[in-house]
Amino acid sequence: MRHGTRLADEHGTRPPDGHGAVADEGGPEADLAAALRTGPFHVALRSAIAARRLPLQRIRHHLATQGVHVGVTSLSYWQQGARRPQRAESLRAVRALEEILRLPEESLIRLLVQPSERGDRDRPAARSYRSLVEAADVLRSLLAELGAPVDGGLHTIGHHERVRIGALRELVGRDSQHIVRAHRDGVDRYVAIHYGDPGCAPDRVRVRALENCRTGRVRWHQGTGVMVAELLFDTRLRAGDTHLFGYGFDDGTAGAATEYVRGFTYAGGQYALQIRFDDRALPVRCHRFAQQSAAAPRGGRQELTLSGSHRSVHVVEPQVRAGILGIAWDWE
């Protein structure tokens, strides 16, 4: 799902506590402090620009010196609320703006991540945007170590994922049944990805090959909880061939889970996600959500009712789109 070291701004290095300028009792700094706490994003950005007294042309120049190219028109739209940064280059610009405008780290990004207008204002994100970006960097490195391209030569036709939440509210594990079709000759493996909850111990996570595959190389990164595992097929697929296989991850090494998220790089086939809870730890409410990207606001909220002796919820997407889909829940 990280950014490099933050640089000193044109006025000198950042304060050692990382909290930026201290707000006065009134005036632009007080307005800025309030906007950073409550949002929305465009109000916080406009307040920061006003407090730092930097014209948009000057901000555009500073962004360009960091290799980030955003036009004055886009900056103007962002601070007016007419548009919202969502593309990768735009999100890089927001990270750079935090430095240029001498703001606390993630103070603007979190306002893009938090879906305040969707009724989830008081629900903390399970992971910060920074952690998601770092995990993405780690994932690319681990895939490269396995020699696995982003496009593994397979299209998903169907994927049914069952997630188990334990009596201590932890993610105990998950099982997947996967149906794929090869779009080139010679494909003989699939690389499965597991992203444990914060605090997990990936070295203790167990990979299980359940059906029509066997476990190959496994790599993980301790700091982010990212694990990748090769699942080797018994045959080489030709273009057009389909393959059905099953696999799972046994985790249970982290604290209480509050959501499960699945990212899709490409649009694809059907996806079904089922979350099953232990009888001794049932949530008070659950809902489905979707995002265009990790920094985009959450939308598509739909309340879900526990079923199957009040122990599970599920969502089914007949045709997934690129982006993020998940189920979140509240314990109390």
Secondary structure, 3 states (H helix, E strand, C coil): CCCCCCCCECCECCCCCCCCCCCCCCCHHHHHHHHHHHCCHHHHHHHHHHHHCCCHHHHHHHHHHCCCCCCHHHHHHHHHCCCCCCCHHHHHHHHHHHHHCCCCCCCCHHHHHCCHHHCCCCCCCCCCHHHHHHHHHHHHHHHHHCCCCCCCCEEEEEEEEEEEECCCCCEEEEEEEEEEEECCCCEEEEEEEEECCCCCCHHHCEEEEEECCEEEEEEEECCCCEEEEEEEEEEEECCCCEEEEEEEEECCCCCCCCEEEEEECCCCCEEEEEEEECCCCCCCEEEEEEECCCCCCCEEEEEECCECCCCEEEEEECCCCCEEEEEEEECC
